[in-house]
Amino acid sequence: MNFMLAFALMLALEGLAPLLAPAAWREIFRQLLALSDGQIRFVGLCSVTGGLVLYLALLYWVPQ
């Protein structure tokens, strides 16, 4: 259940950019298309690492 709640929150947050600023969102994607595969992989690695660090921090430091 928590996974589905997290997924729903992610979808809501991801939808804010195209909803509020579609032109800026489109420009960001144009810039992403210009990146090399290695650069895109690095961005993905940073996102995964940041997400895991945040998950572990919340898991261990937030009282249950």
PDB file of N, CA, C and O in Angstrom:
ATOM      1  N   MET A   1       0.825  -1.194   0.000  1.00  0.00           N
ATOM      2  CA  MET A   1       0.000   0.000   0.000  1.00  0.00           C
ATOM      3  C   MET A   1       0.871   1.261   0.000  1.00  0.00           C
ATOM      4  O   MET A   1       0.574   2.221  -0.711  1.00  0.00           O
ATOM      5  N   ASN A   2       1.944   1.258   0.795  1.00  0.00           N
ATOM      6  CA  ASN A   2       2.823   2.424   0.835  1.00  0.00           C
ATOM      7  C   ASN A   2       3.470   2.678  -0.519  1.00  0.00           C
ATOM      8  O   ASN A   2       3.655   3.826  -0.922  1.00  0.00           O
ATOM      9  N   PHE A   3       3.816   1.592  -1.226  1.00  0.00           N
ATOM     10  CA  PHE A   3       4.421   1.748  -2.545  1.00  0.00           C
ATOM     11  C   PHE A   3       3.441   2.428  -3.496  1.00  0.00           C
ATOM     12  O   PHE A   3       3.833   3.301  -4.271  1.00  0.00           O
ATOM     13  N   MET A   4       2.193   2.041  -3.444  1.00  0.00           N
ATOM     14  CA  MET A   4       1.195   2.645  -4.334  1.00  0.00           C
ATOM     15  C   MET A   4       0.966   4.114  -3.988  1.00  0.00           C
ATOM     16  O   MET A   4       0.768   4.939  -4.880  1.00  0.00           O
ATOM     17  N   LEU A   5       0.992   4.444  -2.691  1.00  0.00           N
ATOM     18  CA  LEU A   5       0.857   5.839  -2.288  1.00  0.00           C
ATOM     19  C   LEU A   5       2.043   6.663  -2.786  1.00  0.00           C
ATOM     20  O   LEU A   5       1.868   7.781  -3.269  1.00  0.00           O
ATOM     21  N   ALA A   6       3.241   6.110  -2.667  1.00  0.00           N
ATOM     22  CA  ALA A   6       4.434   6.800  -3.149  1.00  0.00           C
ATOM     23  C   ALA A   6       4.368   6.982  -4.659  1.00  0.00           C
ATOM     24  O   ALA A   6       4.748   8.035  -5.170  1.00  0.00           O
ATOM     25  N   PHE A   7       3.895   5.980  -5.373  1.00  0.00           N
ATOM     26  CA  PHE A   7       3.778   6.064  -6.829  1.00  0.00           C
ATOM     27  C   PHE A   7       2.753   7.125  -7.223  1.00  0.00           C
ATOM     28  O   PHE A   7       2.973   7.883  -8.168  1.00  0.00           O
ATOM     29  N   ALA A   8       1.639   7.180  -6.503  1.00  0.00           N
ATOM     30  CA  ALA A   8       0.616   8.189  -6.781  1.00  0.00           C
ATOM     31  C   ALA A   8       1.157   9.595  -6.536  1.00  0.00           C
ATOM     32  O   ALA A   8       0.878  10.508  -7.314  1.00  0.00           O
ATOM     33  N   LEU A   9       1.925   9.777  -5.470  1.00  0.00           N
ATOM     34  CA  LEU A   9       2.520  11.074  -5.185  1.00  0.00           C
ATOM     35  C   LEU A   9       3.525  11.450  -6.267  1.00  0.00           C
ATOM     36  O   LEU A   9       3.578  12.605  -6.690  1.00  0.00           O
ATOM     37  N   MET A  10       4.324  10.480  -6.721  1.00  0.00           N
ATOM     38  CA  MET A  10       5.289  10.734  -7.783  1.00  0.00           C
ATOM     39  C   MET A  10       4.574  11.190  -9.058  1.00  0.00           C
ATOM     40  O   MET A  10       5.010  12.143  -9.703  1.00  0.00           O
ATOM     41  N   LEU A  11       3.488  10.522  -9.422  1.00  0.00           N
ATOM     42  CA  LEU A  11       2.743  10.913 -10.624  1.00  0.00           C
ATOM     43  C   LEU A  11       2.176  12.322 -10.497  1.00  0.00           C
ATOM     44  O   LEU A  11       2.213  13.101 -11.449  1.00  0.00           O
ATOM     45  N   ALA A  12       1.657  12.643  -9.326  1.00  0.00           N
ATOM     46  CA  ALA A  12       1.104  13.982  -9.117  1.00  0.00           C
ATOM     47  C   ALA A  12       2.199  15.040  -9.231  1.00  0.00           C
ATOM     48  O   ALA A  12       1.991  16.077  -9.862  1.00  0.00           O
ATOM     49  N   LEU A  13       3.359  14.792  -8.630  1.00  0.00           N
ATOM     50  CA  LEU A  13       4.454  15.757  -8.694  1.00  0.00           C
ATOM     51  C   LEU A  13       5.021  15.862 -10.105  1.00  0.00           C
ATOM     52  O   LEU A  13       5.348  16.959 -10.557  1.00  0.00           O
ATOM     53  N   GLU A  14       5.141  14.743 -10.800  1.00  0.00           N
ATOM     54  CA  GLU A  14       5.654  14.758 -12.177  1.00  0.00           C
ATOM     55  C   GLU A  14       4.711  15.512 -13.108  1.00  0.00           C
ATOM     56  O   GLU A  14       5.159  16.107 -14.088  1.00  0.00           O
ATOM     57  N   GLY A  15       3.438  15.496 -12.822  1.00  0.00           N
ATOM     58  CA  GLY A  15       2.464  16.167 -13.674  1.00  0.00           C
ATOM     59  C   GLY A  15       2.386  17.664 -13.474  1.00  0.00           C
ATOM     60  O   GLY A  15       1.790  18.368 -14.289  1.00  0.00           O
ATOM     61  N   LEU A  16       2.984  18.165 -12.395  1.00  0.00           N
ATOM     62  CA  LEU A  16       2.904  19.604 -12.138  1.00  0.00           C
ATOM     63  C   LEU A  16       3.639  20.439 -13.186  1.00  0.00           C
ATOM     64  O   LEU A  16       3.130  21.475 -13.614  1.00  0.00           O
ATOM     65  N   ALA A  17       4.819  20.005 -13.603  1.00  0.00           N
ATOM     66  CA  ALA A  17       5.607  20.795 -14.557  1.00  0.00           C
ATOM     67  C   ALA A  17       4.880  20.996 -15.881  1.00  0.00           C
ATOM     68  O   ALA A  17       4.750  22.139 -16.320  1.00  0.00           O
ATOM     69  N   PRO A  18       4.395  19.929 -16.548  1.00  0.00           N
ATOM     70  CA  PRO A  18       3.691  20.174 -17.806  1.00  0.00           C
ATOM     71  C   PRO A  18       2.357  20.905 -17.619  1.00  0.00           C
ATOM     72  O   PRO A  18       1.882  21.575 -18.536  1.00  0.00           O
ATOM     73  N   LEU A  19       1.760  20.777 -16.444  1.00  0.00           N
ATOM     74  CA  LEU A  19       0.504  21.471 -16.187  1.00  0.00           C
ATOM     75  C   LEU A  19       0.715  22.971 -16.017  1.00  0.00           C
ATOM     76  O   LEU A  19      -0.026  23.780 -16.576  1.00  0.00           O
ATOM     77  N   LEU A  20       1.738  23.336 -15.236  1.00  0.00           N
ATOM     78  CA  LEU A  20       1.945  24.741 -14.893  1.00  0.00           C
ATOM     79  C   LEU A  20       2.819  25.498 -15.889  1.00  0.00           C
ATOM     80  O   LEU A  20       2.639  26.702 -16.076  1.00  0.00           O
ATOM     81  N   ALA A  21       3.758  24.810 -16.528  1.00  0.00           N
ATOM     82  CA  ALA A  21       4.688  25.494 -17.442  1.00  0.00           C
ATOM     83  C   ALA A  21       5.003  24.599 -18.636  1.00  0.00           C
ATOM     84  O   ALA A  21       6.119  24.088 -18.739  1.00  0.00           O
ATOM     85  N   PRO A  22       4.054  24.401 -19.530  1.00  0.00           N
ATOM     86  CA  PRO A  22       4.284  23.476 -20.644  1.00  0.00           C
ATOM     87  C   PRO A  22       5.422  23.902 -21.576  1.00  0.00           C
ATOM     88  O   PRO A  22       6.140  23.044 -22.090  1.00  0.00           O
ATOM     89  N   ALA A  23       5.600  25.191 -21.803  1.00  0.00           N
ATOM     90  CA  ALA A  23       6.682  25.639 -22.699  1.00  0.00           C
ATOM     91  C   ALA A  23       8.051  25.338 -22.085  1.00  0.00           C
ATOM     92  O   ALA A  23       8.950  24.867 -22.781  1.00  0.00           O
ATOM     93  N   ALA A  24       8.212  25.605 -20.802  1.00  0.00           N
ATOM     94  CA  ALA A  24       9.483  25.312 -20.126  1.00  0.00           C
ATOM     95  C   ALA A  24       9.731  23.809 -20.091  1.00  0.00           C
ATOM     96  O   ALA A  24      10.866  23.364 -20.259  1.00  0.00           O
ATOM     97  N   TRP A  25       8.688  23.030 -19.876  1.00  0.00           N
ATOM     98  CA  TRP A  25       8.798  21.564 -19.846  1.00  0.00           C
ATOM     99  C   TRP A  25       9.272  21.049 -21.205  1.00  0.00           C
ATOM    100  O   TRP A  25      10.135  20.174 -21.280  1.00  0.00           O
ATOM    101  N   ARG A  26       8.700  21.599 -22.272  1.00  0.00           N
ATOM    102  CA  ARG A  26       9.083  21.196 -23.629  1.00  0.00           C
ATOM    103  C   ARG A  26      10.547  21.561 -23.911  1.00  0.00           C
ATOM    104  O   ARG A  26      11.272  20.781 -24.529  1.00  0.00           O
ATOM    105  N   GLU A  27      10.978  22.739 -23.462  1.00  0.00           N
ATOM    106  CA  GLU A  27      12.364  23.169 -23.668  1.00  0.00           C
ATOM    107  C   GLU A  27      13.340  22.265 -22.904  1.00  0.00           C
ATOM    108  O   GLU A  27      14.418  21.957 -23.411  1.00  0.00           O
ATOM    109  N   ILE A  28      12.982  21.853 -21.728  1.00  0.00           N
ATOM    110  CA  ILE A  28      13.837  20.936 -20.958  1.00  0.00           C
ATOM    111  C   ILE A  28      14.014  19.628 -21.730  1.00  0.00           C
ATOM    112  O   ILE A  28      15.115  19.080 -21.780  1.00  0.00           O
ATOM    113  N   PHE A  29      12.949  19.136 -22.322  1.00  0.00           N
ATOM    114  CA  PHE A  29      13.065  17.900 -23.091  1.00  0.00           C
ATOM    115  C   PHE A  29      13.900  18.087 -24.354  1.00  0.00           C
ATOM    116  O   PHE A  29      14.607  17.166 -24.763  1.00  0.00           O
ATOM    117  N   ARG A  30      13.830  19.251 -24.971  1.00  0.00           N
ATOM    118  CA  ARG A  30      14.706  19.527 -26.119  1.00  0.00           C
ATOM    119  C   ARG A  30      16.171  19.472 -25.694  1.00  0.00           C
ATOM    120  O   ARG A  30      17.011  18.924 -26.408  1.00  0.00           O
ATOM    121  N   GLN A  31      16.470  20.039 -24.535  1.00  0.00           N
ATOM    122  CA  GLN A  31      17.844  20.018 -24.028  1.00  0.00           C
ATOM    123  C   GLN A  31      18.276  18.600 -23.671  1.00  0.00           C
ATOM    124  O   GLN A  31      19.431  18.233 -23.887  1.00  0.00           O
ATOM    125  N   LEU A  32      17.366  17.805 -23.129  1.00  0.00           N
ATOM    126  CA  LEU A  32      17.689  16.412 -22.791  1.00  0.00           C
ATOM    127  C   LEU A  32      18.033  15.601 -24.033  1.00  0.00           C
ATOM    128  O   LEU A  32      18.896  14.724 -23.984  1.00  0.00           O
ATOM    129  N   LEU A  33      17.369  15.887 -25.135  1.00  0.00           N
ATOM    130  CA  LEU A  33      17.638  15.156 -26.370  1.00  0.00           C
ATOM    131  C   LEU A  33      19.046  15.418 -26.891  1.00  0.00           C
ATOM    132  O   LEU A  33      19.599  14.603 -27.629  1.00  0.00           O
ATOM    133  N   ALA A  34      19.629  16.555 -26.509  1.00  0.00           N
ATOM    134  CA  ALA A  34      20.967  16.900 -26.971  1.00  0.00           C
ATOM    135  C   ALA A  34      22.065  16.224 -26.141  1.00  0.00           C
ATOM    136  O   ALA A  34      23.229  16.239 -26.542  1.00  0.00           O
ATOM    137  N   LEU A  35      21.716  15.637 -24.999  1.00  0.00           N
ATOM    138  CA  LEU A  35      22.711  14.995 -24.144  1.00  0.00           C
ATOM    139  C   LEU A  35      23.148  13.651 -24.723  1.00  0.00           C
ATOM    140  O   LEU A  35      22.391  12.982 -25.427  1.00  0.00           O
ATOM    141  N   SER A  36      24.367  13.281 -24.414  1.00  0.00           N
ATOM    142  CA  SER A  36      24.861  11.960 -24.843  1.00  0.00           C
ATOM    143  C   SER A  36      24.296  10.880 -23.916  1.00  0.00           C
ATOM    144  O   SER A  36      23.765  11.183 -22.847  1.00  0.00           O
ATOM    145  N   ASP A  37      24.417   9.627 -24.332  1.00  0.00           N
ATOM    146  CA  ASP A  37      23.939   8.523 -23.505  1.00  0.00           C
ATOM    147  C   ASP A  37      24.625   8.501 -22.142  1.00  0.00           C
ATOM    148  O   ASP A  37      23.982   8.241 -21.124  1.00  0.00           O
ATOM    149  N   GLY A  38      25.922   8.771 -22.121  1.00  0.00           N
ATOM    150  CA  GLY A  38      26.661   8.774 -20.867  1.00  0.00           C
ATOM    151  C   GLY A  38      26.161   9.846 -19.902  1.00  0.00           C
ATOM    152  O   GLY A  38      26.071   9.608 -18.697  1.00  0.00           O
ATOM    153  N   GLN A  39      25.838  11.018 -20.428  1.00  0.00           N
ATOM    154  CA  GLN A  39      25.314  12.092 -19.589  1.00  0.00           C
ATOM    155  C   GLN A  39      23.943  11.738 -19.028  1.00  0.00           C
ATOM    156  O   GLN A  39      23.654  12.017 -17.864  1.00  0.00           O
ATOM    157  N   ILE A  40      23.104  11.129 -19.849  1.00  0.00           N
ATOM    158  CA  ILE A  40      21.774  10.728 -19.391  1.00  0.00           C
ATOM    159  C   ILE A  40      21.892   9.638 -18.327  1.00  0.00           C
ATOM    160  O   ILE A  40      21.157   9.648 -17.340  1.00  0.00           O
ATOM    161  N   ARG A  41      22.821   8.696 -18.530  1.00  0.00           N
ATOM    162  CA  ARG A  41      23.033   7.646 -17.529  1.00  0.00           C
ATOM    163  C   ARG A  41      23.508   8.242 -16.206  1.00  0.00           C
ATOM    164  O   ARG A  41      23.095   7.788 -15.139  1.00  0.00           O
ATOM    165  N   PHE A  42      24.374   9.254 -16.270  1.00  0.00           N
ATOM    166  CA  PHE A  42      24.864   9.892 -15.052  1.00  0.00           C
ATOM    167  C   PHE A  42      23.718  10.565 -14.293  1.00  0.00           C
ATOM    168  O   PHE A  42      23.648  10.473 -13.068  1.00  0.00           O
ATOM    169  N   VAL A  43      22.834  11.231 -15.006  1.00  0.00           N
ATOM    170  CA  VAL A  43      21.664  11.850 -14.372  1.00  0.00           C
ATOM    171  C   VAL A  43      20.802  10.768 -13.719  1.00  0.00           C
ATOM    172  O   VAL A  43      20.320  10.947 -12.601  1.00  0.00           O
ATOM    173  N   GLY A  44      20.608   9.650 -14.416  1.00  0.00           N
ATOM    174  CA  GLY A  44      19.844   8.541 -13.843  1.00  0.00           C
ATOM    175  C   GLY A  44      20.504   7.966 -12.608  1.00  0.00           C
ATOM    176  O   GLY A  44      19.827   7.658 -11.627  1.00  0.00           O
ATOM    177  N   LEU A  45      21.836   7.815 -12.648  1.00  0.00           N
ATOM    178  CA  LEU A  45      22.570   7.306 -11.491  1.00  0.00           C
ATOM    179  C   LEU A  45      22.420   8.236 -10.300  1.00  0.00           C
ATOM    180  O   LEU A  45      22.217   7.780  -9.174  1.00  0.00           O
ATOM    181  N   CYS A  46      22.518   9.531 -10.539  1.00  0.00           N
ATOM    182  CA  CYS A  46      22.353  10.503  -9.453  1.00  0.00           C
ATOM    183  C   CYS A  46      20.941  10.446  -8.869  1.00  0.00           C
ATOM    184  O   CYS A  46      20.771  10.553  -7.654  1.00  0.00           O
ATOM    185  N   SER A  47      19.940  10.280  -9.712  1.00  0.00           N
ATOM    186  CA  SER A  47      18.560  10.191  -9.241  1.00  0.00           C
ATOM    187  C   SER A  47      18.339   8.946  -8.388  1.00  0.00           C
ATOM    188  O   SER A  47      17.728   9.015  -7.322  1.00  0.00           O
ATOM    189  N   VAL A  48      18.838   7.817  -8.860  1.00  0.00           N
ATOM    190  CA  VAL A  48      18.692   6.567  -8.110  1.00  0.00           C
ATOM    191  C   VAL A  48      19.417   6.666  -6.773  1.00  0.00           C
ATOM    192  O   VAL A  48      18.868   6.286  -5.739  1.00  0.00           O
ATOM    193  N   THR A  49      20.644   7.173  -6.790  1.00  0.00           N
ATOM    194  CA  THR A  49      21.423   7.308  -5.557  1.00  0.00           C
ATOM    195  C   THR A  49      20.731   8.252  -4.568  1.00  0.00           C
ATOM    196  O   THR A  49      20.627   7.945  -3.380  1.00  0.00           O
ATOM    197  N   GLY A  50      20.266   9.383  -5.055  1.00  0.00           N
ATOM    198  CA  GLY A  50      19.561  10.325  -4.189  1.00  0.00           C
ATOM    199  C   GLY A  50      18.297   9.732  -3.605  1.00  0.00           C
ATOM    200  O   GLY A  50      17.996   9.939  -2.430  1.00  0.00           O
ATOM    201  N   GLY A  51      17.555   8.996  -4.414  1.00  0.00           N
ATOM    202  CA  GLY A  51      16.338   8.349  -3.930  1.00  0.00           C
ATOM    203  C   GLY A  51      16.621   7.303  -2.872  1.00  0.00           C
ATOM    204  O   GLY A  51      15.907   7.220  -1.872  1.00  0.00           O
ATOM    205  N   LEU A  52      17.657   6.501  -3.083  1.00  0.00           N
ATOM    206  CA  LEU A  52      18.009   5.486  -2.095  1.00  0.00           C
ATOM    207  C   LEU A  52      18.499   6.104  -0.789  1.00  0.00           C
ATOM    208  O   LEU A  52      18.144   5.633   0.292  1.00  0.00           O
ATOM    209  N   VAL A  53      19.305   7.148  -0.883  1.00  0.00           N
ATOM    210  CA  VAL A  53      19.781   7.836   0.318  1.00  0.00           C
ATOM    211  C   VAL A  53      18.603   8.427   1.094  1.00  0.00           C
ATOM    212  O   VAL A  53      18.536   8.298   2.316  1.00  0.00           O
ATOM    213  N   LEU A  54      17.685   9.068   0.392  1.00  0.00           N
ATOM    214  CA  LEU A  54      16.504   9.628   1.046  1.00  0.00           C
ATOM    215  C   LEU A  54      15.653   8.532   1.678  1.00  0.00           C
ATOM    216  O   LEU A  54      15.181   8.686   2.805  1.00  0.00           O
ATOM    217  N   TYR A  55      15.455   7.440   0.969  1.00  0.00           N
ATOM    218  CA  TYR A  55      14.676   6.316   1.497  1.00  0.00           C
ATOM    219  C   TYR A  55      15.306   5.765   2.781  1.00  0.00           C
ATOM    220  O   TYR A  55      14.618   5.561   3.781  1.00  0.00           O
ATOM    221  N   LEU A  56      16.614   5.527   2.740  1.00  0.00           N
ATOM    222  CA  LEU A  56      17.292   4.982   3.916  1.00  0.00           C
ATOM    223  C   LEU A  56      17.277   5.974   5.073  1.00  0.00           C
ATOM    224  O   LEU A  56      17.119   5.573   6.226  1.00  0.00           O
ATOM    225  N   ALA A  57      17.438   7.258   4.783  1.00  0.00           N
ATOM    226  CA  ALA A  57      17.388   8.264   5.839  1.00  0.00           C
ATOM    227  C   ALA A  57      16.016   8.281   6.500  1.00  0.00           C
ATOM    228  O   ALA A  57      15.912   8.340   7.725  1.00  0.00           O
ATOM    229  N   LEU A  58      14.973   8.230   5.693  1.00  0.00           N
ATOM    230  CA  LEU A  58      13.619   8.222   6.262  1.00  0.00           C
ATOM    231  C   LEU A  58      13.338   6.925   7.006  1.00  0.00           C
ATOM    232  O   LEU A  58      12.660   6.932   8.034  1.00  0.00           O
ATOM    233  N   LEU A  59      13.845   5.833   6.502  1.00  0.00           N
ATOM    234  CA  LEU A  59      13.622   4.530   7.125  1.00  0.00           C
ATOM    235  C   LEU A  59      14.249   4.460   8.506  1.00  0.00           C
ATOM    236  O   LEU A  59      13.650   3.912   9.432  1.00  0.00           O
ATOM    237  N   TYR A  60      15.437   5.002   8.655  1.00  0.00           N
ATOM    238  CA  TYR A  60      16.169   4.865   9.912  1.00  0.00           C
ATOM    239  C   TYR A  60      15.966   6.018  10.881  1.00  0.00           C
ATOM    240  O   TYR A  60      16.117   5.817  12.086  1.00  0.00           O
ATOM    241  N   TRP A  61      15.631   7.218  10.413  1.00  0.00           N
ATOM    242  CA  TRP A  61      15.571   8.361  11.304  1.00  0.00           C
ATOM    243  C   TRP A  61      14.174   8.842  11.626  1.00  0.00           C
ATOM    244  O   TRP A  61      14.003   9.653  12.536  1.00  0.00           O
ATOM    245  N   VAL A  62      13.192   8.380  10.926  1.00  0.00           N
ATOM    246  CA  VAL A  62      11.816   8.783  11.223  1.00  0.00           C
ATOM    247  C   VAL A  62      11.194   7.717  12.118  1.00  0.00           C
ATOM    248  O   VAL A  62      11.171   6.542  11.753  1.00  0.00           O
ATOM    249  N   PRO A  63      10.688   8.114  13.291  1.00  0.00           N
ATOM    250  CA  PRO A  63      10.095   7.121  14.191  1.00  0.00           C
ATOM    251  C   PRO A  63       8.868   6.471  13.564  1.00  0.00           C
ATOM    252  O   PRO A  63       8.114   7.099  12.821  1.00  0.00           O
ATOM    253  N   GLN A  64       8.695   5.200  13.888  1.00  0.00           N
ATOM    254  CA  GLN A  64       7.568   4.466  13.288  1.00  0.00           C
ATOM    255  C   GLN A  64       6.493   4.212  14.260  1.00  0.00           C
ATOM    256  O   GLN A  64       5.478   3.607  13.913  1.00  0.00           O
TER     257      GLN A  64
END
